[in-house]
């Protein structure tokens, strides 16, 4: 997602991490939460968001930078969450 304020432009990447795994849309998250509620399962969820200042970079460059960064820190992020995906 591209976000901007005045002359600053950033690229924002986000997804939801649940007991069912990683979900990319709010609709998938809602479905997962409803399903887990009906099955009397825990409905824990975390949003993971990363913002990259675009500056002179292209959107593709921002995405590659974000992917490299997330590959580095994702194991630690997952350890910090109170649940593991199935």
N, C-alpha and C positions, 0 to 999 in steps of 0.2 A: 504494500500500500504506500502510495506517495502522500506525505503530509507536508504542509508548508505554513509558515508564519512570516509575514513580510517577505524579506528576500531569502530567508533560510528555507532550504528544501532538504527533507530527510526521507529515507526509505525505512519503512517500519515492517518488520516481519514478526508474525505471532502465530501461535497455535495453542491448543489446549491439550494438557496431559492428564489422562484419567486412568483409572484402573484398567480400562479396556485398551489403552494405548494412546497414541497421539492422534488428535483430530484437528482438521484444518478449518472447519467452519463452525459458526455458532449453531447452525441447524443440526449438525452432527452431534455437537455437545448436548443440545437440548434433548435430542433423541436418546442419547446415551444416559443422561440423567433420569429421564422418564423410565426407560427400560430398567435401569438399576433400582429405581424406587419401587416399581411394580414387582420386581424380583426380591425385594427386601434386602438388596445389596447396598453397600456403602456408596455414597454419591460424591466422593471426594473428586475435586478437579483443581487444576492449577493452570493459570494462563502464563505462557512464557513469551516474553516480548523483547525484541531486540531492535534498536533504532540505530541506523547508520547515517551520519551526515553525508549528504550527496556531494556537496562542493562541486568539483570539476569531474567527478566520476560519472560514468553512465549507470543506468539502472542495473545492467548486467554485472558491472564491476562491484557495485554495492552488494548485490546478491552473492557473488563469489566471496567477498570479504566476510559477509555475515555467515555464510556456510562454513568457512574455515574457522571462524571464531567459535561458532556453536559446536563444531566437531571437537574442539579443544575443551570447552567447558561443560558440554552436555553430560558426561559421566558424573561430574560433581553436582550438577543440578539435579540429576536423577537420585543421587544419594541423599540429597537434602530433602526430597519429598517424602511424606509420611507413608507412601504406598508404592508398590511396584506394579507395572502393568501386567496383565495376564499373558 
